[in-house]
Amino acid sequence: MPKKILVIDDDPIIVKYLVNLFEDNGYQTCSASSSMEGMDVVILEKPDLITLDLQMPQEWGPRFYRKLRKDKNLRKIPVIVITGIDGDHAVKDAVAFLSKPFDPDKLLGIVKRTIG
């Protein structure tokens, strides 16, 4: 069974790009357009990895990340931050921190090393 990646980003173009990139490389995907929706999707889908944008409307990515890390059933899910803002913004133990625009080959390499 393929590994599942949750893409959380408020930009539909980025979401579509990442979903296509991951699916073209054999991964299952699910997505959320906000961090609030993302928490619901995490609970429902139980992804193997999450890509997280930090700057989103309603609730910023760092707040989602802190909630995720506080939940004993979800805290071990690896997170790759992909964002257009500088700095790690309280997500210091994320698997990786990529700035937009990012290199898709570098991202895929990180994903493969993290979940296979």
Backbone atoms as SQL, in Angstrom:
CREATE TABLE atoms (id INTEGER PRIMARY KEY, chain TEXT, resi INTEGER, resn TEXT, atom TEXT, x REAL, y REAL, z REAL);
INSERT INTO atoms VALUES
  (1, 'A', 1, 'MET', 'N', 0.841, -1.185, 0.000),
  (2, 'A', 1, 'MET', 'CA', 0.000, 0.000, 0.000),
  (3, 'A', 1, 'MET', 'C', 0.887, 1.250, 0.000),
  (4, 'A', 2, 'PRO', 'N', 0.605, 2.196, -0.908),
  (5, 'A', 2, 'PRO', 'CA', 1.447, 3.398, -0.980),
  (6, 'A', 2, 'PRO', 'C', 1.320, 4.261, 0.271),
  (7, 'A', 3, 'LYS', 'N', 2.390, 4.966, 0.578),
  (8, 'A', 3, 'LYS', 'CA', 2.392, 5.900, 1.702),
  (9, 'A', 3, 'LYS', 'C', 1.519, 7.107, 1.338),
  (10, 'A', 4, 'LYS', 'N', 0.923, 7.710, 2.364),
  (11, 'A', 4, 'LYS', 'CA', -0.004, 8.824, 2.157),
  (12, 'A', 4, 'LYS', 'C', 0.596, 10.128, 2.664),
  (13, 'A', 5, 'ILE', 'N', 0.486, 11.165, 1.833),
  (14, 'A', 5, 'ILE', 'CA', 1.000, 12.488, 2.175),
  (15, 'A', 5, 'ILE', 'C', -0.148, 13.482, 2.208),
  (16, 'A', 6, 'LEU', 'N', -0.237, 14.236, 3.300),
  (17, 'A', 6, 'LEU', 'CA', -1.210, 15.312, 3.428),
  (18, 'A', 6, 'LEU', 'C', -0.531, 16.630, 3.071),
  (19, 'A', 7, 'VAL', 'N', -1.112, 17.349, 2.115),
  (20, 'A', 7, 'VAL', 'CA', -0.614, 18.652, 1.698),
  (21, 'A', 7, 'VAL', 'C', -1.521, 19.716, 2.322),
  (22, 'A', 8, 'ILE', 'N', -0.950, 20.585, 3.159),
  (23, 'A', 8, 'ILE', 'CA', -1.720, 21.678, 3.766),
  (24, 'A', 8, 'ILE', 'C', -1.152, 22.995, 3.246),
  (25, 'A', 9, 'ASP', 'N', -1.957, 23.673, 2.416),
  (26, 'A', 9, 'ASP', 'CA', -1.549, 24.952, 1.837),
  (27, 'A', 9, 'ASP', 'C', -2.805, 25.669, 1.365),
  (28, 'A', 10, 'ASP', 'N', -2.866, 26.979, 1.549),
  (29, 'A', 10, 'ASP', 'CA', -4.038, 27.737, 1.127),
  (30, 'A', 10, 'ASP', 'C', -3.990, 28.133, -0.349),
  (31, 'A', 11, 'ASP', 'N', -2.878, 27.910, -1.022),
  (32, 'A', 11, 'ASP', 'CA', -2.745, 28.242, -2.446),
  (33, 'A', 11, 'ASP', 'C', -3.116, 27.014, -3.274),
  (34, 'A', 12, 'PRO', 'N', -4.253, 27.049, -3.992),
  (35, 'A', 12, 'PRO', 'CA', -4.694, 25.876, -4.748),
  (36, 'A', 12, 'PRO', 'C', -3.707, 25.442, -5.834),
  (37, 'A', 13, 'ILE', 'N', -2.924, 26.374, -6.343),
  (38, 'A', 13, 'ILE', 'CA', -1.932, 26.021, -7.370),
  (39, 'A', 13, 'ILE', 'C', -0.821, 25.183, -6.751),
  (40, 'A', 14, 'ILE', 'N', -0.357, 25.568, -5.576),
  (41, 'A', 14, 'ILE', 'CA', 0.677, 24.800, -4.869),
  (42, 'A', 14, 'ILE', 'C', 0.141, 23.425, -4.492),
  (43, 'A', 15, 'VAL', 'N', -1.096, 23.381, -3.983),
  (44, 'A', 15, 'VAL', 'CA', -1.693, 22.096, -3.607),
  (45, 'A', 15, 'VAL', 'C', -1.738, 21.165, -4.816),
  (46, 'A', 16, 'LYS', 'N', -2.240, 21.665, -5.942),
  (47, 'A', 16, 'LYS', 'CA', -2.342, 20.836, -7.150),
  (48, 'A', 16, 'LYS', 'C', -0.959, 20.368, -7.597),
  (49, 'A', 17, 'TYR', 'N', 0.007, 21.268, -7.563),
  (50, 'A', 17, 'TYR', 'CA', 1.366, 20.913, -7.967),
  (51, 'A', 17, 'TYR', 'C', 1.932, 19.805, -7.076),
  (52, 'A', 18, 'LEU', 'N', 1.816, 19.974, -5.767),
  (53, 'A', 18, 'LEU', 'CA', 2.358, 18.976, -4.839),
  (54, 'A', 18, 'LEU', 'C', 1.618, 17.641, -4.953),
  (55, 'A', 19, 'VAL', 'N', 0.305, 17.687, -5.049),
  (56, 'A', 19, 'VAL', 'CA', -0.479, 16.454, -5.202),
  (57, 'A', 19, 'VAL', 'C', -0.030, 15.710, -6.454),
  (58, 'A', 20, 'ASN', 'N', 0.096, 16.426, -7.572),
  (59, 'A', 20, 'ASN', 'CA', 0.550, 15.788, -8.818),
  (60, 'A', 20, 'ASN', 'C', 1.962, 15.235, -8.688),
  (61, 'A', 21, 'LEU', 'N', 2.855, 15.997, -8.068),
  (62, 'A', 21, 'LEU', 'CA', 4.236, 15.562, -7.875),
  (63, 'A', 21, 'LEU', 'C', 4.289, 14.268, -7.068),
  (64, 'A', 22, 'PHE', 'N', 3.572, 14.239, -5.967),
  (65, 'A', 22, 'PHE', 'CA', 3.595, 13.047, -5.109),
  (66, 'A', 22, 'PHE', 'C', 2.900, 11.856, -5.771),
  (67, 'A', 23, 'GLU', 'N', 1.756, 12.086, -6.388),
  (68, 'A', 23, 'GLU', 'CA', 1.042, 10.982, -7.036),
  (69, 'A', 23, 'GLU', 'C', 1.836, 10.426, -8.217),
  (70, 'A', 24, 'ASP', 'N', 2.502, 11.296, -8.974),
  (71, 'A', 24, 'ASP', 'CA', 3.343, 10.841, -10.094),
  (72, 'A', 24, 'ASP', 'C', 4.507, 9.990, -9.609),
  (73, 'A', 25, 'ASN', 'N', 4.837, 10.102, -8.323),
  (74, 'A', 25, 'ASN', 'CA', 5.945, 9.329, -7.754),
  (75, 'A', 25, 'ASN', 'C', 5.470, 8.213, -6.834),
  (76, 'A', 26, 'GLY', 'N', 4.201, 7.823, -6.979),
  (77, 'A', 26, 'GLY', 'CA', 3.694, 6.628, -6.315),
  (78, 'A', 26, 'GLY', 'C', 3.091, 6.801, -4.933),
  (79, 'A', 27, 'TYR', 'N', 2.890, 8.038, -4.491),
  (80, 'A', 27, 'TYR', 'CA', 2.303, 8.277, -3.175),
  (81, 'A', 27, 'TYR', 'C', 0.808, 8.553, -3.298),
  (82, 'A', 28, 'GLN', 'N', 0.061, 8.200, -2.267),
  (83, 'A', 28, 'GLN', 'CA', -1.330, 8.636, -2.149),
  (84, 'A', 28, 'GLN', 'C', -1.307, 10.029, -1.546),
  (85, 'A', 29, 'THR', 'N', -2.326, 10.823, -1.835),
  (86, 'A', 29, 'THR', 'CA', -2.362, 12.173, -1.276),
  (87, 'A', 29, 'THR', 'C', -3.745, 12.512, -0.749),
  (88, 'A', 30, 'CYS', 'N', -3.759, 13.484, 0.125),
  (89, 'A', 30, 'CYS', 'CA', -4.972, 14.156, 0.564),
  (90, 'A', 30, 'CYS', 'C', -4.542, 15.602, 0.804),
  (91, 'A', 31, 'SER', 'N', -5.490, 16.502, 0.888),
  (92, 'A', 31, 'SER', 'CA', -5.092, 17.900, 1.032),
  (93, 'A', 31, 'SER', 'C', -6.081, 18.661, 1.896),
  (94, 'A', 32, 'ALA', 'N', -5.609, 19.820, 2.368),
  (95, 'A', 32, 'ALA', 'CA', -6.422, 20.744, 3.151),
  (96, 'A', 32, 'ALA', 'C', -5.981, 22.154, 2.791),
  (97, 'A', 33, 'SER', 'N', -6.941, 23.065, 2.739),
  (98, 'A', 33, 'SER', 'CA', -6.621, 24.434, 2.346),
  (99, 'A', 33, 'SER', 'C', -6.412, 25.366, 3.533),
  (100, 'A', 34, 'SER', 'N', -6.494, 24.824, 4.744),
  (101, 'A', 34, 'SER', 'CA', -6.207, 25.611, 5.945),
  (102, 'A', 34, 'SER', 'C', -5.701, 24.662, 7.025),
  (103, 'A', 35, 'SER', 'N', -5.064, 25.231, 8.032),
  (104, 'A', 35, 'SER', 'CA', -4.569, 24.365, 9.102),
  (105, 'A', 35, 'SER', 'C', -5.713, 23.821, 9.948),
  (106, 'A', 36, 'MET', 'N', -6.811, 24.566, 10.042),
  (107, 'A', 36, 'MET', 'CA', -7.969, 24.063, 10.783),
  (108, 'A', 36, 'MET', 'C', -8.560, 22.843, 10.071),
  (109, 'A', 37, 'GLU', 'N', -8.725, 22.940, 8.765),
  (110, 'A', 37, 'GLU', 'CA', -9.192, 21.793, 7.985),
  (111, 'A', 37, 'GLU', 'C', -8.158, 20.678, 8.041),
  (112, 'A', 38, 'GLY', 'N', -6.895, 21.047, 8.057),
  (113, 'A', 38, 'GLY', 'CA', -5.807, 20.072, 8.088),
  (114, 'A', 38, 'GLY', 'C', -5.883, 19.140, 9.279),
  (115, 'A', 39, 'MET', 'N', -6.247, 19.661, 10.440),
  (116, 'A', 39, 'MET', 'CA', -6.338, 18.807, 11.631),
  (117, 'A', 39, 'MET', 'C', -7.433, 17.763, 11.458),
  (118, 'A', 40, 'ASP', 'N', -8.561, 18.166, 10.871),
  (119, 'A', 40, 'ASP', 'CA', -9.638, 17.201, 10.604),
  (120, 'A', 40, 'ASP', 'C', -9.175, 16.119, 9.637),
  (121, 'A', 41, 'VAL', 'N', -8.438, 16.524, 8.599),
  (122, 'A', 41, 'VAL', 'CA', -7.957, 15.569, 7.606),
  (123, 'A', 41, 'VAL', 'C', -6.917, 14.627, 8.217),
  (124, 'A', 42, 'VAL', 'N', -6.053, 15.140, 9.071),
  (125, 'A', 42, 'VAL', 'CA', -5.051, 14.299, 9.742),
  (126, 'A', 42, 'VAL', 'C', -5.752, 13.185, 10.527),
  (127, 'A', 43, 'ILE', 'N', -6.755, 13.553, 11.282),
  (128, 'A', 43, 'ILE', 'CA', -7.470, 12.576, 12.110),
  (129, 'A', 43, 'ILE', 'C', -8.186, 11.547, 11.237),
  (130, 'A', 44, 'LEU', 'N', -8.801, 12.001, 10.157),
  (131, 'A', 44, 'LEU', 'CA', -9.559, 11.118, 9.271),
  (132, 'A', 44, 'LEU', 'C', -8.656, 10.219, 8.421),
  (133, 'A', 45, 'GLU', 'N', -7.613, 10.803, 7.843),
  (134, 'A', 45, 'GLU', 'CA', -6.791, 10.096, 6.847),
  (135, 'A', 45, 'GLU', 'C', -5.555, 9.402, 7.422),
  (136, 'A', 46, 'LYS', 'N', -5.073, 9.855, 8.573),
  (137, 'A', 46, 'LYS', 'CA', -3.862, 9.305, 9.186),
  (138, 'A', 46, 'LYS', 'C', -2.697, 9.220, 8.182),
  (139, 'A', 47, 'PRO', 'N', -2.231, 10.373, 7.694),
  (140, 'A', 47, 'PRO', 'CA', -1.153, 10.372, 6.705),
  (141, 'A', 47, 'PRO', 'C', 0.180, 9.923, 7.294),
  (142, 'A', 48, 'ASP', 'N', 1.071, 9.496, 6.414),
  (143, 'A', 48, 'ASP', 'CA', 2.419, 9.093, 6.822),
  (144, 'A', 48, 'ASP', 'C', 3.359, 10.293, 6.910),
  (145, 'A', 49, 'LEU', 'N', 2.979, 11.402, 6.244),
  (146, 'A', 49, 'LEU', 'CA', 3.814, 12.609, 6.213),
  (147, 'A', 49, 'LEU', 'C', 2.908, 13.786, 5.898),
  (148, 'A', 50, 'ILE', 'N', 3.285, 14.962, 6.373),
  (149, 'A', 50, 'ILE', 'CA', 2.533, 16.190, 6.108),
  (150, 'A', 50, 'ILE', 'C', 3.477, 17.232, 5.528),
  (151, 'A', 51, 'THR', 'N', 3.025, 17.922, 4.462),
  (152, 'A', 51, 'THR', 'CA', 3.718, 19.140, 4.036),
  (153, 'A', 51, 'THR', 'C', 2.857, 20.297, 4.530),
  (154, 'A', 52, 'LEU', 'N', 3.490, 21.292, 5.113),
  (155, 'A', 52, 'LEU', 'CA', 2.763, 22.362, 5.797),
  (156, 'A', 52, 'LEU', 'C', 3.275, 23.734, 5.383),
  (157, 'A', 53, 'ASP', 'N', 2.334, 24.552, 4.902),
  (158, 'A', 53, 'ASP', 'CA', 2.633, 25.963, 4.683),
  (159, 'A', 53, 'ASP', 'C', 2.465, 26.663, 6.026),
  (160, 'A', 54, 'LEU', 'N', 3.222, 27.712, 6.265),
  (161, 'A', 54, 'LEU', 'CA', 3.120, 28.408, 7.548),
  (162, 'A', 54, 'LEU', 'C', 2.155, 29.579, 7.513),
  (163, 'A', 55, 'GLN', 'N', 2.131, 30.318, 6.418),
  (164, 'A', 55, 'GLN', 'CA', 1.325, 31.528, 6.344),
  (165, 'A', 55, 'GLN', 'C', 0.000, 31.217, 5.651),
  (166, 'A', 56, 'MET', 'N', -1.048, 31.083, 6.468),
  (167, 'A', 56, 'MET', 'CA', -2.371, 30.772, 5.951),
  (168, 'A', 56, 'MET', 'C', -3.407, 31.600, 6.699),
  (169, 'A', 57, 'PRO', 'N', -4.585, 31.797, 6.088),
  (170, 'A', 57, 'PRO', 'CA', -5.631, 32.546, 6.789),
  (171, 'A', 57, 'PRO', 'C', -6.166, 31.750, 7.984),
  (172, 'A', 58, 'GLN', 'N', -6.855, 32.412, 8.853),
  (173, 'A', 58, 'GLN', 'CA', -7.468, 31.839, 10.055),
  (174, 'A', 58, 'GLN', 'C', -6.403, 31.424, 11.058),
  (175, 'A', 59, 'GLU', 'N', -5.783, 30.286, 10.864),
  (176, 'A', 59, 'GLU', 'CA', -4.818, 29.778, 11.839),
  (177, 'A', 59, 'GLU', 'C', -3.499, 29.472, 11.135),
  (178, 'A', 60, 'TRP', 'N', -2.433, 30.085, 11.594),
  (179, 'A', 60, 'TRP', 'CA', -1.133, 29.886, 10.970),
  (180, 'A', 60, 'TRP', 'C', -0.615, 28.470, 11.183),
  (181, 'A', 61, 'GLY', 'N', 0.259, 28.050, 10.275),
  (182, 'A', 61, 'GLY', 'CA', 0.856, 26.727, 10.350),
  (183, 'A', 61, 'GLY', 'C', 1.536, 26.391, 11.663),
  (184, 'A', 62, 'PRO', 'N', 2.286, 27.320, 12.292),
  (185, 'A', 62, 'PRO', 'CA', 2.933, 26.978, 13.561),
  (186, 'A', 62, 'PRO', 'C', 1.942, 26.558, 14.650),
  (187, 'A', 63, 'ARG', 'N', 0.783, 27.152, 14.654),
  (188, 'A', 63, 'ARG', 'CA', -0.219, 26.766, 15.656),
  (189, 'A', 63, 'ARG', 'C', -0.717, 25.345, 15.392),
  (190, 'A', 64, 'PHE', 'N', -0.964, 25.027, 14.113),
  (191, 'A', 64, 'PHE', 'CA', -1.335, 23.657, 13.733),
  (192, 'A', 64, 'PHE', 'C', -0.243, 22.688, 14.186),
  (193, 'A', 65, 'TYR', 'N', 0.999, 23.065, 13.921),
  (194, 'A', 65, 'TYR', 'CA', 2.142, 22.206, 14.261),
  (195, 'A', 65, 'TYR', 'C', 2.198, 21.933, 15.767),
  (196, 'A', 66, 'ARG', 'N', 1.981, 22.961, 16.577),
  (197, 'A', 66, 'ARG', 'CA', 1.991, 22.774, 18.029),
  (198, 'A', 66, 'ARG', 'C', 0.857, 21.846, 18.476),
  (199, 'A', 67, 'LYS', 'N', -0.323, 22.002, 17.891),
  (200, 'A', 67, 'LYS', 'CA', -1.449, 21.110, 18.216),
  (201, 'A', 67, 'LYS', 'C', -1.117, 19.669, 17.835),
  (202, 'A', 68, 'LEU', 'N', -0.521, 19.503, 16.674),
  (203, 'A', 68, 'LEU', 'CA', -0.155, 18.166, 16.201),
  (204, 'A', 68, 'LEU', 'C', 0.821, 17.511, 17.174),
  (205, 'A', 69, 'ARG', 'N', 1.813, 18.253, 17.603),
  (206, 'A', 69, 'ARG', 'CA', 2.846, 17.721, 18.489),
  (207, 'A', 69, 'ARG', 'C', 2.336, 17.438, 19.910),
  (208, 'A', 70, 'LYS', 'N', 1.250, 18.069, 20.302),
  (209, 'A', 70, 'LYS', 'CA', 0.673, 17.829, 21.627),
  (210, 'A', 70, 'LYS', 'C', -0.185, 16.566, 21.662),
  (211, 'A', 71, 'ASP', 'N', -0.627, 16.091, 20.505),
  (212, 'A', 71, 'ASP', 'CA', -1.505, 14.922, 20.435),
  (213, 'A', 71, 'ASP', 'C', -0.650, 13.656, 20.379),
  (214, 'A', 72, 'LYS', 'N', -0.776, 12.803, 21.387),
  (215, 'A', 72, 'LYS', 'CA', 0.089, 11.613, 21.458),
  (216, 'A', 72, 'LYS', 'C', -0.115, 10.666, 20.290),
  (217, 'A', 73, 'ASN', 'N', -1.278, 10.684, 19.651),
  (218, 'A', 73, 'ASN', 'CA', -1.536, 9.803, 18.511),
  (219, 'A', 73, 'ASN', 'C', -1.035, 10.372, 17.189),
  (220, 'A', 74, 'LEU', 'N', -0.743, 11.667, 17.161),
  (221, 'A', 74, 'LEU', 'CA', -0.363, 12.324, 15.907),
  (222, 'A', 74, 'LEU', 'C', 1.059, 12.875, 15.908),
  (223, 'A', 75, 'ARG', 'N', 1.678, 12.992, 17.078),
  (224, 'A', 75, 'ARG', 'CA', 2.947, 13.719, 17.193),
  (225, 'A', 75, 'ARG', 'C', 4.104, 13.105, 16.412),
  (226, 'A', 76, 'LYS', 'N', 4.010, 11.829, 16.075),
  (227, 'A', 76, 'LYS', 'CA', 5.132, 11.194, 15.371),
  (228, 'A', 76, 'LYS', 'C', 5.062, 11.351, 13.852),
  (229, 'A', 77, 'ILE', 'N', 3.987, 11.968, 13.339),
  (230, 'A', 77, 'ILE', 'CA', 3.876, 12.170, 11.894),
  (231, 'A', 77, 'ILE', 'C', 4.926, 13.200, 11.473),
  (232, 'A', 78, 'PRO', 'N', 5.825, 12.832, 10.545),
  (233, 'A', 78, 'PRO', 'CA', 6.842, 13.789, 10.105),
  (234, 'A', 78, 'PRO', 'C', 6.216, 14.937, 9.308),
  (235, 'A', 79, 'VAL', 'N', 6.784, 16.131, 9.487),
  (236, 'A', 79, 'VAL', 'CA', 6.284, 17.329, 8.819),
  (237, 'A', 79, 'VAL', 'C', 7.422, 17.982, 8.040),
  (238, 'A', 80, 'ILE', 'N', 7.124, 18.316, 6.780),
  (239, 'A', 80, 'ILE', 'CA', 8.032, 19.109, 5.954),
  (240, 'A', 80, 'ILE', 'C', 7.368, 20.468, 5.768),
  (241, 'A', 81, 'VAL', 'N', 8.026, 21.515, 6.223),
  (242, 'A', 81, 'VAL', 'CA', 7.503, 22.869, 6.067),
  (243, 'A', 81, 'VAL', 'C', 7.912, 23.395, 4.698),
  (244, 'A', 82, 'ILE', 'N', 6.910, 23.856, 3.939),
  (245, 'A', 82, 'ILE', 'CA', 7.151, 24.477, 2.631),
  (246, 'A', 82, 'ILE', 'C', 6.453, 25.828, 2.672),
  (247, 'A', 83, 'THR', 'N', 7.231, 26.906, 2.708),
  (248, 'A', 83, 'THR', 'CA', 6.626, 28.217, 2.927),
  (249, 'A', 83, 'THR', 'C', 7.359, 29.333, 2.198),
  (250, 'A', 84, 'GLY', 'N', 6.678, 30.443, 2.085),
  (251, 'A', 84, 'GLY', 'CA', 7.261, 31.609, 1.451),
  (252, 'A', 84, 'GLY', 'C', 7.799, 32.623, 2.436),
  (253, 'A', 85, 'ILE', 'N', 7.724, 32.330, 3.739),
  (254, 'A', 85, 'ILE', 'CA', 8.238, 33.274, 4.736),
  (255, 'A', 85, 'ILE', 'C', 9.549, 32.756, 5.320),
  (256, 'A', 86, 'ASP', 'N', 10.374, 33.681, 5.771),
  (257, 'A', 86, 'ASP', 'CA', 11.681, 33.326, 6.310),
  (258, 'A', 86, 'ASP', 'C', 11.588, 32.879, 7.763),
  (259, 'A', 87, 'GLY', 'N', 12.524, 32.035, 8.173),
  (260, 'A', 87, 'GLY', 'CA', 12.619, 31.606, 9.559),
  (261, 'A', 87, 'GLY', 'C', 11.859, 30.327, 9.817),
  (262, 'A', 88, 'ASP', 'N', 12.179, 29.665, 10.924),
  (263, 'A', 88, 'ASP', 'CA', 11.549, 28.379, 11.214),
  (264, 'A', 88, 'ASP', 'C', 10.237, 28.521, 11.987),
  (265, 'A', 89, 'HIS', 'N', 9.969, 29.659, 12.582),
  (266, 'A', 89, 'HIS', 'CA', 8.680, 29.962, 13.207),
  (267, 'A', 89, 'HIS', 'C', 8.127, 28.852, 14.083),
  (268, 'A', 90, 'ALA', 'N', 8.897, 28.428, 15.043),
  (269, 'A', 90, 'ALA', 'CA', 8.452, 27.470, 16.069),
  (270, 'A', 90, 'ALA', 'C', 8.178, 26.073, 15.537),
  (271, 'A', 91, 'VAL', 'N', 8.823, 25.701, 14.460),
  (272, 'A', 91, 'VAL', 'CA', 8.695, 24.321, 13.958),
  (273, 'A', 91, 'VAL', 'C', 10.096, 23.730, 13.811),
  (274, 'A', 92, 'LYS', 'N', 10.876, 23.891, 14.841),
  (275, 'A', 92, 'LYS', 'CA', 12.290, 23.541, 14.802),
  (276, 'A', 92, 'LYS', 'C', 12.564, 22.059, 14.588),
  (277, 'A', 93, 'ASP', 'N', 11.661, 21.171, 14.995),
  (278, 'A', 93, 'ASP', 'CA', 11.932, 19.746, 14.800),
  (279, 'A', 93, 'ASP', 'C', 11.234, 19.159, 13.569),
  (280, 'A', 94, 'ALA', 'N', 10.840, 20.027, 12.642),
  (281, 'A', 94, 'ALA', 'CA', 10.302, 19.535, 11.369),
  (282, 'A', 94, 'ALA', 'C', 11.412, 18.777, 10.633),
  (283, 'A', 95, 'VAL', 'N', 11.018, 17.845, 9.786),
  (284, 'A', 95, 'VAL', 'CA', 11.978, 17.047, 9.015),
  (285, 'A', 95, 'VAL', 'C', 12.822, 17.938, 8.117),
  (286, 'A', 96, 'ALA', 'N', 12.174, 18.942, 7.512),
  (287, 'A', 96, 'ALA', 'CA', 12.875, 19.863, 6.619),
  (288, 'A', 96, 'ALA', 'C', 12.092, 21.166, 6.540),
  (289, 'A', 97, 'PHE', 'N', 12.788, 22.202, 6.115),
  (290, 'A', 97, 'PHE', 'CA', 12.201, 23.520, 5.944),
  (291, 'A', 97, 'PHE', 'C', 12.595, 24.004, 4.560),
  (292, 'A', 98, 'LEU', 'N', 11.631, 24.048, 3.634),
  (293, 'A', 98, 'LEU', 'CA', 11.906, 24.469, 2.264),
  (294, 'A', 98, 'LEU', 'C', 11.221, 25.801, 1.984),
  (295, 'A', 99, 'SER', 'N', 11.942, 26.699, 1.333),
  (296, 'A', 99, 'SER', 'CA', 11.372, 27.985, 0.950),
  (297, 'A', 99, 'SER', 'C', 10.790, 27.891, -0.450),
  (298, 'A', 100, 'LYS', 'N', 9.660, 28.578, -0.649),
  (299, 'A', 100, 'LYS', 'CA', 9.069, 28.673, -1.984),
  (300, 'A', 100, 'LYS', 'C', 9.826, 29.747, -2.736),
  (301, 'A', 101, 'PRO', 'N', 10.134, 29.562, -3.987),
  (302, 'A', 101, 'PRO', 'CA', 9.945, 28.334, -4.758),
  (303, 'A', 101, 'PRO', 'C', 10.966, 27.280, -4.326),
  (304, 'A', 102, 'PHE', 'N', 10.564, 26.021, -4.408),
  (305, 'A', 102, 'PHE', 'CA', 11.417, 24.929, -3.943),
  (306, 'A', 102, 'PHE', 'C', 11.779, 24.023, -5.109),
  (307, 'A', 103, 'ASP', 'N', 12.830, 23.241, -4.907),
  (308, 'A', 103, 'ASP', 'CA', 13.293, 22.283, -5.912),
  (309, 'A', 103, 'ASP', 'C', 12.509, 20.986, -5.709),
  (310, 'A', 104, 'PRO', 'N', 11.700, 20.566, -6.695),
  (311, 'A', 104, 'PRO', 'CA', 10.890, 19.353, -6.519),
  (312, 'A', 104, 'PRO', 'C', 11.731, 18.098, -6.297),
  (313, 'A', 105, 'ASP', 'N', 12.896, 18.019, -6.917),
  (314, 'A', 105, 'ASP', 'CA', 13.758, 16.850, -6.711),
  (315, 'A', 105, 'ASP', 'C', 14.291, 16.792, -5.287),
  (316, 'A', 106, 'LYS', 'N', 14.623, 17.946, -4.738),
  (317, 'A', 106, 'LYS', 'CA', 15.075, 18.003, -3.344),
  (318, 'A', 106, 'LYS', 'C', 13.946, 17.567, -2.421),
  (319, 'A', 107, 'LEU', 'N', 12.730, 18.064, -2.677),
  (320, 'A', 107, 'LEU', 'CA', 11.576, 17.676, -1.864),
  (321, 'A', 107, 'LEU', 'C', 11.332, 16.177, -1.938),
  (322, 'A', 108, 'LEU', 'N', 11.347, 15.616, -3.136),
  (323, 'A', 108, 'LEU', 'CA', 11.131, 14.172, -3.285),
  (324, 'A', 108, 'LEU', 'C', 12.215, 13.370, -2.569),
  (325, 'A', 109, 'GLY', 'N', 13.447, 13.844, -2.608),
  (326, 'A', 109, 'GLY', 'CA', 14.534, 13.177, -1.892),
  (327, 'A', 109, 'GLY', 'C', 14.283, 13.146, -0.400),
  (328, 'A', 110, 'ILE', 'N', 13.809, 14.254, 0.153),
  (329, 'A', 110, 'ILE', 'CA', 13.503, 14.324, 1.578),
  (330, 'A', 110, 'ILE', 'C', 12.353, 13.376, 1.914),
  (331, 'A', 111, 'VAL', 'N', 11.324, 13.367, 1.075),
  (332, 'A', 111, 'VAL', 'CA', 10.177, 12.485, 1.294),
  (333, 'A', 111, 'VAL', 'C', 10.620, 11.025, 1.278),
  (334, 'A', 112, 'LYS', 'N', 11.412, 10.661, 0.272),
  (335, 'A', 112, 'LYS', 'CA', 11.867, 9.266, 0.156),
  (336, 'A', 112, 'LYS', 'C', 12.726, 8.842, 1.338),
  (337, 'A', 113, 'ARG', 'N', 13.589, 9.734, 1.811),
  (338, 'A', 113, 'ARG', 'CA', 14.420, 9.406, 2.980),
  (339, 'A', 113, 'ARG', 'C', 13.574, 9.299, 4.257),
  (340, 'A', 114, 'THR', 'N', 12.473, 10.021, 4.287),
  (341, 'A', 114, 'THR', 'CA', 11.656, 10.079, 5.501),
  (342, 'A', 114, 'THR', 'C', 10.657, 8.934, 5.582),
  (343, 'A', 115, 'ILE', 'N', 9.945, 8.655, 4.487),
  (344, 'A', 115, 'ILE', 'CA', 8.894, 7.603, 4.542),
  (345, 'A', 115, 'ILE', 'C', 9.059, 6.508, 3.514),
  (346, 'A', 116, 'GLY', 'N', 10.101, 6.593, 2.692),
  (347, 'A', 116, 'GLY', 'CA', 10.344, 5.528, 1.706),
  (348, 'A', 116, 'GLY', 'C', 9.725, 5.797, 0.366);
